[in-house]
């Protein structure tokens, strides 16, 4: 998935799972955004009960679980998506 939400690769394993906290770019929204994905189905929602503390270092944390994952391709894809 690229930064506009388009699927650019179907290499994600049929057992693949992904979960993450995402920080929006401008830092004005105090909610944490949660991404959850299973294979080619994914959803991003704004949390209603998880907020960034003013002293938190905001970041994006992504966990990918699956078999036969191409670590280099995943890293490059995420770097390109968030650049």
Backbone as CSV, one residue per row, in Angstrom:
resi,resn,N_x,N_y,N_z,CA_x,CA_y,CA_z,C_x,C_y,C_z
1,UNK,0.861,-1.175,0.000,0.000,0.000,0.000,0.896,1.224,0.000
2,UNK,0.622,2.168,-0.894,1.423,3.383,-0.915,0.766,4.474,-0.079
3,UNK,1.366,5.668,-0.076,0.883,6.741,0.794,-0.511,7.236,0.428
4,UNK,-1.010,6.890,-0.753,-2.366,7.294,-1.135,-3.381,6.181,-0.927
5,UNK,-2.922,5.031,-0.389,-3.834,3.932,-0.113,-3.968,2.938,-1.241
6,UNK,-3.178,3.077,-2.310,-3.245,2.137,-3.422,-2.401,0.901,-3.136
7,UNK,-2.932,-0.265,-3.492,-2.171,-1.498,-3.334,-1.160,-1.563,-4.461
8,UNK,0.131,-1.606,-4.112,1.185,-1.630,-5.119,1.832,-3.012,-5.226
9,UNK,1.511,-3.912,-4.316,2.072,-5.258,-4.355,1.116,-6.219,-3.672
10,UNK,1.013,-7.396,-4.233,0.201,-8.445,-3.612,1.085,-9.526,-3.016
11,UNK,2.338,-9.187,-2.670,3.280,-10.151,-2.135,3.047,-10.471,-0.664
12,UNK,2.144,-9.766,-0.007,1.887,-10.011,1.409,1.287,-11.399,1.546
13,UNK,1.916,-12.229,2.339,1.540,-13.617,2.539,0.063,-13.752,2.914
14,UNK,-0.563,-14.874,2.494,-1.982,-15.069,2.821,-2.227,-15.153,4.313
15,UNK,-1.178,-15.432,5.094,-1.307,-15.466,6.551,-0.823,-14.174,7.180
16,UNK,-0.452,-13.197,6.376,0.148,-11.971,6.881,-0.815,-11.128,7.698
17,UNK,-0.265,-10.525,8.738,-1.021,-9.622,9.606,-0.173,-8.394,9.862
18,UNK,-0.819,-7.252,10.029,-0.101,-6.038,10.346,-0.940,-5.217,11.305
19,UNK,-0.270,-4.611,12.277,-0.917,-3.732,13.233,0.041,-2.599,13.535
20,UNK,-0.479,-1.392,13.685,0.427,-0.275,13.944,-0.294,0.909,14.565
21,UNK,0.512,1.748,15.219,0.096,3.080,15.622,0.711,4.044,14.631
22,UNK,-0.067,4.985,14.154,0.423,5.931,13.156,0.242,7.345,13.687
23,UNK,1.282,8.155,13.549,1.241,9.565,13.931,0.929,10.379,12.689
24,UNK,-0.073,11.248,12.756,-0.347,12.099,11.599,0.728,13.180,11.524
25,UNK,0.987,13.678,10.327,2.155,14.506,10.046,2.264,15.816,10.808
26,UNK,1.211,16.590,10.896,1.370,17.950,11.432,1.373,18.021,12.957
27,UNK,1.028,16.937,13.639,1.096,16.899,15.091,-0.031,17.628,15.800
28,UNK,-1.044,18.082,15.064,-2.148,18.815,15.689,-3.193,17.883,16.299
29,UNK,-3.335,16.712,15.736,-4.320,15.747,16.213,-3.683,14.914,17.318
30,UNK,-4.271,14.903,18.502,-3.693,14.195,19.641,-4.084,12.715,19.685
31,UNK,-4.995,12.304,18.785,-5.406,10.894,18.753,-4.320,10.046,18.084
32,UNK,-4.219,8.798,18.521,-3.358,7.835,17.835,-4.205,7.150,16.770
33,UNK,-3.652,7.017,15.583,-4.334,6.315,14.507,-3.872,4.863,14.524
34,UNK,-4.805,3.953,14.350,-4.518,2.530,14.424,-4.783,1.896,13.063
35,UNK,-3.775,1.209,12.547,-3.908,0.470,11.296,-3.927,-1.008,11.631
36,UNK,-4.882,-1.736,11.080,-4.934,-3.184,11.228,-5.176,-3.779,9.849
37,UNK,-4.412,-4.826,9.536,-4.537,-5.441,8.217,-4.410,-6.953,8.321
38,UNK,-5.179,-7.641,7.484,-5.072,-9.078,7.302,-5.078,-9.305,5.803
39,UNK,-3.974,-9.834,5.302,-3.762,-10.048,3.870,-4.048,-8.747,3.107
40,UNK,-5.054,-8.691,2.265,-5.296,-7.483,1.484,-6.447,-6.628,2.031
41,UNK,-6.936,-6.951,3.214,-7.976,-6.150,3.866,-7.329,-5.304,4.947
42,UNK,-7.590,-4.002,4.939,-6.967,-3.129,5.930,-7.892,-1.981,6.286
43,UNK,-7.640,-1.396,7.460,-8.457,-0.295,7.944,-7.604,0.604,8.835
44,UNK,-7.809,1.902,8.723,-7.154,2.877,9.590,-8.258,3.650,10.297
45,UNK,-8.179,3.681,11.638,-9.171,4.410,12.420,-8.477,5.301,13.439
46,UNK,-9.106,6.404,13.759,-8.612,7.279,14.823,-9.094,6.716,16.150
47,UNK,-8.173,6.548,17.077,-8.525,6.005,18.381,-9.427,6.971,19.141
48,UNK,-10.345,6.402,19.902,-11.213,7.230,20.738,-10.740,7.280,22.181
49,UNK,-9.739,6.433,22.515,-9.277,6.410,23.902,-7.752,6.353,24.061
50,UNK,-6.996,6.426,22.970,-5.535,6.463,23.032,-5.055,7.783,22.462
51,UNK,-4.405,8.568,23.295,-3.973,9.901,22.879,-2.477,10.068,23.123
52,UNK,-1.844,10.910,22.305,-0.443,11.248,22.509,-0.338,12.218,23.672
53,UNK,0.543,11.932,24.595,0.851,12.842,25.688,1.737,13.955,25.123
54,UNK,1.613,15.205,25.611,2.457,16.286,25.091,3.960,15.992,25.204
55,UNK,4.367,15.130,26.151,5.782,14.806,26.326,6.220,13.583,25.525
56,UNK,5.288,12.917,24.845,5.631,11.744,24.042,6.453,12.139,22.824
57,UNK,7.376,11.281,22.454,8.027,11.410,21.158,7.129,10.688,20.179
58,UNK,6.513,11.430,19.275,5.570,10.821,18.333,6.328,10.033,17.278
59,UNK,5.789,8.864,16.968,6.419,8.007,15.972,5.359,7.075,15.399
60,UNK,5.753,6.316,14.410,4.909,5.266,13.855,5.540,3.939,14.227
61,UNK,4.751,3.035,14.760,5.229,1.699,15.107,4.420,0.695,14.312
62,UNK,5.127,-0.155,13.594,4.460,-1.116,12.724,4.963,-2.514,13.049
63,UNK,4.031,-3.446,13.211,4.366,-4.842,13.450,3.790,-5.642,12.286
64,UNK,4.657,-6.412,11.621,4.244,-7.251,10.501,4.533,-8.702,10.872
65,UNK,3.531,-9.556,10.725,3.666,-10.971,11.049,3.278,-11.771,9.814
66,UNK,4.116,-12.709,9.445,3.791,-13.554,8.301,4.926,-14.491,7.971
67,UNK,4.713,-15.322,6.986,5.727,-16.264,6.509,6.317,-15.735,5.210
68,UNK,7.566,-16.069,4.969,8.237,-15.759,3.703,8.158,-14.274,3.355
69,UNK,8.298,-13.395,4.348,8.255,-11.955,4.105,9.609,-11.472,3.609
70,UNK,9.599,-10.556,2.666,10.826,-9.945,2.155,11.111,-8.703,2.990
71,UNK,11.985,-8.849,3.993,12.246,-7.762,4.934,12.731,-6.497,4.227
72,UNK,13.634,-6.640,3.278,14.173,-5.476,2.567,13.072,-4.748,1.784
73,UNK,12.231,-5.502,1.101,11.139,-4.890,0.332,10.150,-4.175,1.254
74,UNK,9.847,-4.785,2.408,8.947,-4.147,3.367,9.541,-2.843,3.893
75,UNK,10.819,-2.873,4.276,11.468,-1.662,4.780,11.465,-0.558,3.733
76,UNK,11.837,-0.886,2.501,11.856,0.115,1.428,10.459,0.657,1.155
77,UNK,9.466,-0.212,1.176,8.090,0.224,0.931,7.588,1.173,2.004
78,UNK,7.885,0.864,3.279,7.460,1.736,4.360,8.208,3.070,4.320
79,UNK,9.490,3.019,4.049,10.273,4.271,3.955,9.721,5.151,2.840
80,UNK,9.428,4.565,1.678,8.868,5.345,0.569,7.478,5.884,0.890
81,UNK,6.709,5.109,1.623,5.343,5.517,1.965,5.336,6.713,2.915
82,UNK,6.260,6.738,3.863,6.263,7.783,4.868,7.238,8.916,4.583
83,UNK,7.860,8.895,3.425,8.813,9.961,3.074,8.106,11.189,2.549
